[in-house]
Amino acid sequence: MFDTVRDDLRATLDEIRAAGLHKPERVIGTPQSATVNVTAGGRPGEVLNFCANNYLGLADHPEVIAAAHEALDRWGYGMASVRFICGTQEVHKELEARLSAFLGQEDTILYSSCFDANGGVFETVLGPEDAVISDALNHASIIDGIRLSKARRFRYANRDMADLERQLKEANEGGARRKLIVTDGVFSMDGYVAPLREICDLADRYDAMVMVDDSHAVGFVGPGGRGTPELHGVRDRVDIITGTLGKALGGASGGYVAARAEIVALLRQRSRPYLFSNTLAPVIAAASLKVLDLLESADDLRVRLAENTALFRSRMTEAGFDILPGDHAIAPVMIGDAAKAGRMAELLLERGVYVIGFSYPVVPQGQARIRVQLSAAHSTADVERAVDAFVAARAELEG
């Protein structure tokens, strides 16, 4: 049987390559940092890393690494269990309490990833008599989580408040018992920030709850790095926050839902990814606690990240590149053609700058781009070198 399937799969893979949509995996032989050593899948040697989610440069921070070593000795390597059986340690409860306090929520529940966190919310909180109203550009994990629920589904155009209100009215007219508006805090492919104050205003008007996936914001967006609810002054008006420990908060893995106490309590009883997945490794929980300690005095890192972002965006704009507007550390360089974006990424790697071309189905057809991600670990010289490499790669590509 598989011989027939194999031929079909190979044909599909050939089509992906022919369309310039193949996504090779480069192999690095060093810790995640501002510079990495590529050992396979590209130009060998040390290159500048401008495509990681390591926004604050904490992935290889010595204090985080030391906390992880200590945790291995104290708590062991893994739990070999789920939370409600024998998979809950003191370190997990401590991290949940710290995240709740940091985010200004009543309680927090840990997951093995934010993908699982988003996958576990909707079917637990919403039933067939309810409605979920989702931004059109929400992360794939939100889309998949919504599919698992029996709630009625409404979608509004990205950050379009008039369309959101239309969808809320339709949900009301359909007799929805509960309504949940869900949005990314920062849209990962564009770097755009959701208008949370306006969303909360509409939620108040139409008696809806608000959920925010703040994976690309917590740690560095907002005055204290508490994410987009803090940035917009609506921390007390957001009912559910999901996020990851795998980006600015150390870059390992793990996710969470920080929410109203009753929501978290119900998730502990009925959320399938929580009930049927192994507990977050204690070493990650302990290292994440150290990250939260560091965030309390991370203003210098947040300032440096903002400066690096502003420098890159301004220099690239001066050089004539099309960068989506904004001030987030995600700085998409728009290319358009998928094959051209992939080739430009290859040329940049040859010049010592590691970036990735994004194309369909990750982004819409005809909107291929190179998503540059700045880090506090980058120096001014690193940023200038990256811009120079973009200019040189463009010249070769168009020459």
C-alpha positions in Angstrom: 0.0 0.0 0.0 2.7 2.5 1.0 4.4 2.3 -2.5 1.4 4.2 -3.9 1.3 6.6 -1.0 5.1 7.2 -1.4 4.7 8.2 -5.0 1.9 10.7 -4.1 4.0 12.2 -1.2 7.1 12.5 -3.4 5.0 14.3 -6.0 3.7 16.7 -3.4 7.2 17.4 -2.1 8.4 18.0 -5.7 5.6 20.5 -6.2 6.6 22.3 -3.0 10.2 22.6 -4.2 9.2 23.7 -7.7 7.1 26.5 -6.2 10.0 27.7 -4.1 8.1 26.9 -0.9 10.5 24.2 0.5 11.6 25.0 4.0 15.1 23.6 4.6 16.3 23.2 8.2 19.7 24.6 9.0 21.7 23.0 11.8 23.5 25.0 14.3 26.3 23.7 16.6 26.2 26.4 19.3 23.9 27.7 21.9 21.1 30.1 20.8 22.7 33.6 20.8 23.2 36.7 18.7 25.7 34.7 16.7 25.5 31.0 16.0 27.6 28.5 14.2 25.9 26.9 11.2 27.1 23.3 10.8 24.8 22.0 8.0 22.2 23.3 5.6 24.0 26.5 4.7 27.2 28.5 4.8 29.4 26.9 7.5 30.9 29.0 10.3 29.7 31.8 12.6 26.9 34.0 11.4 24.7 36.7 12.9 21.4 35.4 14.0 18.4 37.6 13.1 15.6 35.1 13.0 15.3 33.8 16.6 12.6 34.7 19.1 15.4 35.5 21.6 14.2 39.0 22.1 16.0 39.8 25.3 19.0 37.6 24.7 18.2 35.4 27.7 18.5 32.0 25.9 22.1 31.7 26.9 22.2 34.0 29.9 24.7 32.7 32.5 22.2 33.1 35.4 19.5 31.2 33.6 21.9 28.4 32.7 23.1 28.2 36.4 19.5 28.0 37.6 18.9 25.2 35.1 21.9 23.3 36.4 20.8 23.7 40.0 17.3 22.6 39.1 18.6 19.3 37.5 20.3 18.4 40.7 17.4 19.3 42.9 14.3 18.4 40.9 15.6 15.8 38.4 15.3 15.6 34.6 11.6 15.0 34.0 8.3 14.1 35.7 7.3 11.0 33.7 3.7 11.9 34.6 0.8 14.3 34.0 0.0 16.9 36.6 -3.0 15.4 38.4 -1.4 11.9 38.8 2.1 12.6 40.3 3.5 15.3 38.1 3.2 18.5 40.2 6.2 19.8 42.1 6.6 22.8 44.2 8.5 24.5 41.4 5.5 24.2 39.1 3.2 25.8 41.6 5.8 28.6 42.3 6.1 29.4 38.6 2.3 29.5 38.2 2.0 32.0 41.1 4.9 34.1 39.8 3.3 34.3 36.3 0.0 35.3 37.8 1.5 38.1 39.7 3.7 39.3 36.8 0.7 39.3 34.4 -1.8 40.7 36.8 -4.1 37.6 36.5 -5.8 35.6 39.3 -4.3 32.2 38.4 -2.1 30.5 35.9 -1.9 26.9 34.5 1.2 25.5 32.8 1.3 23.6 29.5 4.0 21.9 27.5 3.7 24.6 24.9 1.6 27.6 24.0 0.2 25.6 21.1 -1.2 23.2 23.7 -2.4 26.0 25.8 -4.4 27.5 22.9 -5.5 24.0 22.0 -6.9 23.4 25.5 -8.9 26.6 26.1 -11.8 26.8 23.6 -13.4 23.4 23.9 -13.2 23.6 27.7 -14.7 27.1 28.1 -17.1 27.2 25.2 -20.0 24.9 24.1 -22.2 24.7 21.0 -24.4 27.5 22.4 -21.5 29.9 22.5 -19.5 32.0 20.0 -15.8 32.7 19.4 -14.9 35.7 17.4 -11.3 35.4 16.1 -9.0 37.8 14.3 -8.3 36.6 10.7 -4.5 36.6 11.2 -4.5 34.8 14.6 -1.8 32.2 15.1 -2.3 28.6 13.8 -2.6 27.3 17.3 -5.6 29.5 17.9 -7.2 28.4 14.7 -6.7 24.8 15.5 -7.9 25.2 19.1 -11.1 26.8 17.8 -11.6 23.9 15.4 -11.6 21.5 18.4 -14.5 23.4 20.0 -18.2 23.1 19.2 -18.7 26.9 19.5 -20.0 29.0 16.6 -17.1 30.6 14.7 -16.9 34.2 13.6 -13.9 35.8 12.0 -13.1 39.6 11.7 -10.6 41.3 9.4 -7.2 41.9 11.0 -7.5 44.7 13.7 -10.7 45.9 12.0 -12.9 47.1 14.8 -15.9 47.8 12.6 -15.8 44.3 11.4 -15.4 42.9 14.9 -18.5 44.8 15.9 -20.4 43.3 13.0 -19.4 39.8 14.1 -20.4 40.5 17.7 -23.8 41.7 16.6 -24.3 38.6 14.5 -23.3 36.4 17.4 -25.8 38.3 19.6 -28.5 37.9 17.0 -27.8 34.2 16.9 -28.5 33.9 20.6 -24.9 33.1 21.7 -24.8 32.4 25.5 -21.1 33.2 25.9 -19.0 35.3 23.5 -15.2 35.1 23.4 -13.1 37.6 21.4 -9.6 36.1 20.7 -6.6 37.9 19.2 -2.9 37.8 19.0 -1.3 40.5 21.1 1.4 40.9 18.4 0.8 39.2 15.0 3.9 37.2 14.4 4.2 37.5 10.7 3.6 41.3 10.6 4.8 42.7 13.9 1.5 44.6 14.2 0.0 45.1 17.7 -3.7 44.4 18.4 -5.8 47.4 19.5 -6.7 45.9 22.8 -8.3 49.0 24.3 -10.8 49.2 21.5 -11.3 45.4 21.6 -12.1 45.6 25.4 -14.5 48.5 24.8 -16.4 46.4 22.3 -16.3 43.4 24.6 -17.9 45.6 27.4 -20.6 46.8 25.0 -21.5 43.3 23.8 -20.9 41.4 27.0 -18.0 39.4 25.7 -14.9 38.0 27.2 -11.4 38.8 25.8 -8.5 36.4 25.2 -5.0 37.4 24.1 -2.2 35.2 22.9 0.8 37.4 24.0 3.6 35.1 23.0 5.5 37.8 21.0 5.1 40.5 23.7 5.5 39.3 27.2 9.0 40.2 28.5 9.6 43.3 26.5 6.4 45.0 25.4 4.9 47.5 27.8 6.7 49.6 30.5 7.4 46.6 32.6 7.5 44.0 29.9 4.1 42.6 30.9 2.8 42.6 27.3 0.2 44.2 25.2 -2.5 44.5 28.0 0.0 46.6 30.0 0.9 48.5 26.9 -2.7 49.5 26.4 -3.6 49.8 30.0 -6.2 47.0 30.0 -4.6 44.4 32.3 -7.8 44.3 34.4 -10.1 43.9 31.4 -8.5 40.9 29.7 -10.0 37.6 30.9 -7.5 35.1 29.4 -3.8 35.5 28.5 -1.9 32.7 26.8 1.8 32.8 26.2 5.0 30.9 25.9 8.2 30.4 27.9 9.9 29.7 24.6 10.5 33.2 23.3 11.6 36.3 25.4 11.2 34.3 28.6 14.4 32.2 28.1 13.6 30.6 24.8 13.2 26.9 26.0 9.7 25.5 25.8 6.4 25.5 27.7 3.3 27.6 27.7 0.6 28.9 30.0 -2.9 30.2 30.4 -3.2 33.1 32.9 -6.8 33.9 33.5 -9.7 34.4 35.9 -9.5 31.9 38.7 -12.6 30.0 37.7 -11.4 29.6 34.1 -8.1 28.1 35.3 -9.8 25.9 37.8 -12.0 24.4 35.0 -9.0 24.0 32.7 -7.3 21.9 35.4 -10.3 19.6 35.3 -11.2 19.3 31.7 -8.4 20.7 29.4 -7.2 17.7 27.4 -3.7 18.9 26.5 -3.2 19.5 30.2 -4.7 16.3 31.4 -3.0 14.0 28.9 0.4 15.5 28.4 3.5 15.1 30.5 4.3 17.9 33.0 6.6 20.7 31.9 10.1 19.6 32.8 11.1 21.0 36.2 14.4 22.4 34.8 12.4 24.7 32.5 10.1 25.8 35.3 13.1 26.6 37.6 15.0 28.5 34.9 11.8 30.4 34.0 11.6 31.6 37.6 15.1 33.0 37.2 14.0 34.7 34.0 11.2 36.4 35.9 13.7 37.6 38.5 15.8 39.1 35.6 12.8 40.8 34.1 12.3 42.9 37.2 15.6 44.6 36.3 15.6 44.2 32.6 14.9 47.8 31.6 18.3 48.1 30.0 17.6 45.0 27.8 14.3 46.4 26.8 15.8 49.7 25.9 18.6 48.1 23.9 16.1 46.0 22.0 14.0 49.1 21.2 17.2 50.9 20.0 18.3 48.0 17.8 14.8 47.8 16.3 14.6 51.5 15.6 18.0 51.5 14.0 17.3 48.5 11.8 14.0 49.8 10.6 15.3 53.3 9.8 18.4 52.1 8.0 16.5 49.6 5.9 13.9 52.2 5.0 16.7 54.6 4.0 18.1 51.8 1.8 14.8 51.5 0.0 13.5 48.2 1.5 9.8 47.7 2.0 9.3 47.1 5.8 5.9 46.8 7.3 5.4 49.8 9.6 5.6 49.6 13.4 8.1 49.6 16.2 8.0 45.9 17.2 11.2 43.8 17.1 9.6 41.7 14.3 10.6 43.7 11.2 9.2 42.0 8.1 11.2 42.8 4.9 8.6 42.4 2.1 9.8 40.5 -1.0 6.6 39.3 -2.6 7.8 36.3 -4.7 8.4 33.2 -2.7 11.4 31.9 -4.7 13.0 35.3 -4.6 12.6 35.5 -0.8 14.2 32.1 -0.4 17.1 33.0 -2.7 17.7 36.2 -0.8 17.8 34.4 2.5 20.5 32.1 0.9 22.5 35.1 -0.3 22.3 36.7 3.2 23.6 33.5 4.8 26.5 33.6 2.4 27.2 37.0 3.8 27.1 35.9 7.4 23.5 36.9 8.2 21.1 34.1 9.2 17.5 34.9 8.3 14.6 32.9 6.8 12.3 33.5 3.9 8.6 33.1 4.8 6.1 32.1 2.1 2.7 30.4 1.6 1.1 28.8 3.6 2.8 30.6 6.5 1.9 33.9 4.9 -0.6 34.7 2.1 0.2 34.0 -1.6 2.3 36.9 -3.1 3.3 38.2 0.3 6.6 36.4 0.8 9.0 38.1 3.2 12.1 37.8 5.3 11.1 38.2 8.9 13.9 39.9 10.7 13.8 39.6 14.5 16.0 41.9 16.6 17.5 41.0 19.9 18.9 42.9 22.9 21.9 40.7 22.4 22.8 42.4 19.1 25.2 45.2 19.0 24.9 48.3 16.9 27.7 47.0 14.7 25.7 43.7 14.2 22.6 45.7 13.0 24.7 47.8 10.6 26.3 44.7 9.2 22.9 43.1 8.7 21.7 46.1 6.7 24.8 46.1 4.6 24.3 42.4 3.9 20.7 43.1 2.7 21.9 45.8 0.3 24.6 43.6 -1.1 22.3 40.6 -1.4 19.6 42.7 -3.2 22.2 43.9 -5.7 23.3 40.4 -6.5 19.7 39.2 -6.7 18.7 41.9 -9.1 22.0 42.1 -11.0 
